[in-house]
Amino acid sequence: MIQRDDLNQVNNITVHDADGDKVGKVEQVFLDDATGEPVWVTVSTGLFGTAESFIPLRDAQLDGDVLRVGYDKASIKDAPRLDTDQHLTPEQEADLHRHYGLDRDTARSGRGVDDTGLVTAGVDDDPGVPQDHRAESPVGTDRDSQHQHDAHHQGDDEIAVTLSEEQLNVDTVTEEAGQVRLRKYTTTDTETVTVPVTKEKLVVERTPATGDTPADPLAEDADTSEEITLREERAVVDKETVAVEEVRVDKEQVTEQEEVSAEVRTEHVDVDADGVDVDPNQTNR
């Protein structure tokens, strides 16, 4: 018997019929509003579509990663295919009970379970409806509910499903990468320059007098003197400031190739055909 504690195992589990044949995977679990126990599961047995086949959990058993139900695959596929996005109405339940040959009491798997602290999947009980006729509440599974509505009909004999994929839209943004500053500073060095300088040097030349050289008369005061000025060049250092170089900093744009990576998702479709021929080249795309 499947109970509330088994819900995590039942979600998305593979369903096998009474003969051991695979039926499909559990899409949703429906709880009894009166007891909170699971009483129905739905399995998608067709190619596409939002309607799913309901299977009673009355005789179902968990066998590892398989849910074994007490009905054959043909009966399950022929069961009324109902909208699973809302409560089952009493009329829909009655149709299911008639199909599987169940009465209301035996269809409940939660018979005799205490209702204290019962969770009813967020749907309020209607006090105007007798307790034995309250519809079951669906419990969501891990599937993406949006994909449930991606399939649509294209006429009486054709159905189609829209596949989507994520694509990378890459753009660029400008941000500050760094700053450049020009700063002038002064250093002092010693520079040595060799400069030629000219100076006058005293030269004394003595030559003997000849007979033709007149003699100067001797003066009473024979002490006389002559002066000569000697001159010389000396290096004079002067400094001037001159421009020797001009430094400019400018900007230029260069284009480089940069690789970016990100994960993108792509939808594929598998065609699960039961009893019909399908071109293998058209599947698993």
C-alpha positions as CSV (number, residue, x, y, z in Angstrom):
1,M,0.0,0.0,0.0
2,I,1.4,3.4,-1.0
3,Q,1.2,6.0,1.8
4,R,2.1,9.6,2.4
5,D,5.6,8.6,3.5
6,D,6.2,7.1,0.1
7,L,5.5,10.3,-1.9
8,N,9.2,11.2,-2.5
9,Q,9.8,7.7,-3.9
10,V,6.7,7.7,-6.1
11,N,7.4,11.0,-7.8
12,N,8.7,10.4,-11.4
13,I,9.1,6.7,-10.7
14,T,8.7,4.1,-13.6
15,V,5.3,2.3,-13.6
16,H,5.0,-1.4,-14.5
17,D,1.6,-3.0,-15.0
18,A,0.4,-6.3,-13.5
19,D,2.2,-8.3,-16.3
20,G,5.5,-6.5,-15.7
21,D,5.3,-4.3,-18.8
22,K,6.5,-0.7,-18.6
23,V,3.7,1.8,-18.7
24,G,5.5,5.1,-18.3
25,K,6.7,7.4,-15.5
26,V,4.6,8.9,-12.8
27,E,3.7,12.5,-13.7
28,Q,1.5,13.5,-10.7
29,V,0.2,12.0,-7.4
30,F,-3.4,12.7,-6.3
31,L,-4.2,12.7,-2.6
32,D,-7.6,12.0,-1.0
33,D,-8.8,15.2,0.6
34,A,-10.5,13.3,3.4
35,T,-7.4,11.3,4.5
36,G,-4.4,12.9,2.8
37,E,-3.3,9.6,1.5
38,P,-2.2,9.0,-2.2
39,V,-5.0,7.3,-4.2
40,W,-4.2,8.0,-7.8
41,V,-1.1,8.5,-10.0
42,T,-1.1,9.8,-13.5
43,V,1.1,8.4,-16.3
44,S,1.6,9.9,-19.7
45,T,1.0,7.0,-22.1
46,G,0.6,8.9,-25.4
47,L,3.0,10.7,-27.7
48,F,2.1,14.3,-26.6
49,G,-0.7,16.2,-24.9
50,T,-1.6,17.5,-21.5
51,A,-4.1,14.8,-20.6
52,E,-2.7,11.8,-18.7
53,S,-4.0,8.4,-17.7
54,F,-5.1,7.8,-14.1
55,I,-4.1,4.6,-12.3
56,P,-5.5,3.6,-8.9
57,L,-2.9,3.0,-6.1
58,R,-5.2,0.5,-4.4
59,D,-3.0,-2.6,-5.1
60,A,0.2,-0.7,-6.0
61,Q,3.5,-1.7,-4.5
62,L,7.0,-0.1,-4.5
63,D,9.6,-2.5,-5.9
64,G,13.0,-0.7,-5.8
65,D,12.8,2.0,-8.4
66,V,9.6,0.6,-9.9
67,L,6.0,1.1,-9.0
68,R,4.0,-2.0,-9.8
69,V,0.2,-1.5,-10.2
70,G,-2.5,-4.1,-10.3
71,Y,-3.8,-3.3,-13.8
72,D,-2.7,-4.2,-17.3
73,K,-1.3,-1.7,-19.7
74,A,-4.3,-1.9,-22.1
75,S,-6.7,-1.0,-19.3
76,I,-4.5,1.9,-18.2
77,K,-4.2,3.3,-21.7
78,D,-8.0,3.0,-22.2
79,A,-8.7,4.9,-19.0
80,P,-10.4,8.3,-19.2
81,R,-7.7,10.9,-20.0
82,L,-8.5,13.9,-17.8
83,D,-7.0,17.3,-17.2
84,T,-4.6,17.0,-14.3
85,D,-4.2,20.7,-13.5
86,Q,-7.1,20.8,-11.1
87,H,-9.2,18.8,-8.6
88,L,-11.0,15.7,-9.8
89,T,-14.7,16.4,-9.9
90,P,-17.1,13.7,-8.5
91,E,-18.2,13.0,-12.0
92,Q,-14.6,12.4,-13.2
93,E,-13.9,10.1,-10.2
94,A,-17.1,8.2,-11.0
95,D,-15.9,7.6,-14.6
96,L,-12.5,6.3,-13.3
97,H,-14.2,4.0,-10.8
98,R,-16.5,2.6,-13.4
99,H,-13.5,2.0,-15.8
100,Y,-11.5,0.2,-13.2
101,G,-14.5,-1.6,-11.6
102,L,-14.0,0.1,-8.2
103,D,-16.5,1.5,-5.7
104,R,-15.8,4.6,-3.7
105,D,-14.8,3.0,-0.5
106,T,-12.4,0.4,-1.9
107,A,-10.8,3.1,-4.1
108,R,-9.6,5.0,-1.1
109,S,-6.1,3.9,0.0
110,G,-6.3,6.0,3.2
111,R,-9.2,4.1,4.8
112,G,-8.8,4.1,8.7
113,V,-6.0,6.6,8.8
114,D,-6.3,9.4,11.4
115,D,-7.1,12.8,9.8
116,T,-5.3,14.8,12.5
117,G,-2.9,17.3,10.9
118,L,-4.0,16.3,7.4
119,V,-2.5,18.3,4.5
120,T,-4.9,18.5,1.5
121,A,-2.5,20.1,-1.1
122,G,-3.8,23.6,-0.4
123,V,-7.4,23.0,-1.5
124,D,-10.1,23.8,1.0
125,D,-12.7,21.2,1.8
126,D,-16.2,22.2,0.6
127,P,-18.6,21.7,3.6
128,G,-21.5,21.5,1.1
129,V,-20.1,18.3,-0.5
130,P,-20.5,14.9,1.4
131,Q,-17.1,13.7,2.6
132,D,-17.3,10.5,0.5
133,H,-17.6,12.6,-2.6
134,R,-14.8,15.1,-2.2
135,A,-12.4,15.1,-5.2
136,E,-8.8,14.1,-4.9
137,S,-6.0,16.8,-4.8
138,P,-3.1,16.7,-7.2
139,V,0.4,16.8,-5.7
140,G,3.1,18.4,-8.1
141,T,6.1,16.4,-9.1
142,D,9.6,17.5,-10.0
143,R,8.8,18.1,-13.7
144,D,8.6,21.5,-15.3
145,S,4.9,22.3,-15.6
146,Q,5.6,24.7,-18.4
147,H,6.7,21.9,-20.7
148,Q,3.4,20.2,-20.1
149,H,1.8,22.8,-22.3
150,D,4.4,23.0,-25.1
151,A,2.6,20.4,-27.2
152,H,-0.3,21.5,-29.3
153,H,-2.4,20.1,-32.1
154,Q,-2.0,21.0,-35.7
155,G,-5.3,19.6,-37.0
156,D,-7.0,16.2,-36.7
157,D,-4.0,14.0,-37.6
158,E,-0.9,16.1,-36.9
159,I,0.6,17.2,-33.6
160,A,3.6,19.3,-33.0
161,V,5.9,20.3,-30.1
162,T,7.9,23.5,-29.9
163,L,11.6,23.1,-29.0
164,S,13.5,25.9,-27.5
165,E,17.2,26.5,-26.8
166,E,19.3,29.1,-25.0
167,Q,21.6,31.3,-27.1
168,L,24.5,33.4,-25.9
169,N,24.1,37.2,-26.4
170,V,27.5,38.6,-25.8
171,D,28.1,42.4,-25.4
172,T,30.9,44.5,-24.1
173,V,31.1,47.0,-21.3
174,T,33.8,49.7,-20.8
175,E,35.4,49.9,-17.4
176,E,38.5,51.5,-15.9
177,A,41.6,49.4,-16.4
178,G,44.2,51.7,-15.0
179,Q,45.7,55.3,-14.8
180,V,48.8,56.8,-16.2
181,R,50.5,59.9,-14.7
182,L,53.4,62.1,-16.0
183,R,55.5,63.4,-13.1
184,K,58.7,65.6,-13.6
185,Y,61.5,65.5,-11.1
186,T,65.1,66.9,-11.0
187,T,68.4,65.1,-10.4
188,T,71.9,66.7,-9.9
189,D,74.9,65.3,-11.7
190,T,78.5,66.6,-11.9
191,E,79.6,67.3,-15.5
192,T,83.2,67.9,-16.4
193,V,84.1,69.9,-19.5
194,T,87.7,70.6,-20.8
195,V,88.0,74.2,-22.0
196,P,91.1,75.7,-23.7
197,V,92.3,78.9,-22.0
198,T,95.0,81.3,-23.2
199,K,97.3,83.2,-20.9
200,E,100.3,85.5,-21.3
201,K,103.6,84.4,-20.0
202,L,106.6,86.6,-19.3
203,V,109.6,85.9,-21.5
204,V,113.0,87.4,-20.7
205,E,115.4,87.6,-23.6
206,R,119.0,88.8,-23.3
207,T,121.2,89.6,-26.4
208,P,124.7,91.1,-26.4
209,A,124.9,94.7,-27.7
210,T,126.8,95.4,-30.8
211,G,128.9,98.4,-31.7
212,D,126.1,99.9,-33.5
213,T,123.8,100.0,-30.5
214,P,123.7,103.5,-28.9
215,A,124.2,103.7,-25.2
216,D,121.9,105.5,-23.0
217,P,123.5,108.1,-20.9
218,L,123.8,107.3,-17.3
219,A,121.4,109.2,-15.2
220,E,122.3,110.4,-11.7
221,D,119.6,108.0,-10.4
222,A,120.3,104.9,-12.3
223,D,117.5,102.9,-10.8
224,T,114.6,102.7,-13.3
225,S,111.7,100.3,-13.7
226,E,109.4,99.2,-16.5
227,E,106.0,97.5,-16.0
228,I,104.2,95.1,-18.2
229,T,100.8,93.6,-17.6
230,L,100.3,89.9,-18.2
231,R,96.8,88.6,-19.1
232,E,95.2,85.1,-19.0
233,E,91.9,83.5,-19.7
234,R,90.1,81.6,-17.1
235,A,87.0,79.3,-17.5
236,V,83.8,80.9,-16.4
237,V,80.8,78.6,-15.8
238,D,77.4,79.8,-16.6
239,K,74.2,77.8,-16.9
240,E,71.1,78.1,-19.0
241,T,68.0,76.0,-19.2
242,V,67.2,74.6,-22.6
243,A,64.6,72.2,-23.8
244,V,66.1,68.8,-24.7
245,E,63.1,66.5,-25.1
246,E,59.3,66.4,-25.2
247,V,57.3,63.5,-23.7
248,R,53.7,62.9,-24.6
249,V,51.3,60.3,-23.4
250,D,48.3,59.5,-25.7
251,K,45.7,56.7,-25.9
252,E,45.0,54.4,-28.7
253,Q,42.4,51.6,-29.1
254,V,43.4,48.1,-30.0
255,T,41.1,45.2,-30.7
256,E,41.9,41.7,-29.3
257,Q,40.0,38.5,-29.4
258,E,38.7,37.2,-26.1
259,E,36.9,33.9,-25.6
260,V,33.9,33.7,-23.2
261,S,32.1,30.6,-22.2
262,A,28.7,29.9,-20.6
263,E,26.4,26.9,-20.4
264,V,23.3,26.9,-22.6
265,R,20.4,24.5,-22.5
266,T,18.7,23.0,-25.6
267,E,15.4,21.1,-25.7
268,H,15.2,17.8,-27.5
269,V,12.3,15.6,-28.2
270,D,12.0,11.8,-28.0
271,V,9.1,10.2,-29.8
272,D,7.6,7.3,-27.7
273,A,5.5,5.4,-30.1
274,D,3.6,2.4,-28.9
275,G,2.4,0.1,-31.7
276,V,3.2,2.4,-34.6
277,D,6.2,2.7,-37.0
278,V,8.3,5.8,-36.6
279,D,11.1,6.8,-38.9
280,P,14.3,6.6,-36.7
281,N,15.8,9.5,-38.5
282,Q,13.1,11.8,-37.2
283,T,13.6,10.9,-33.5
284,N,16.1,11.8,-30.8
285,R,16.8,15.2,-32.2
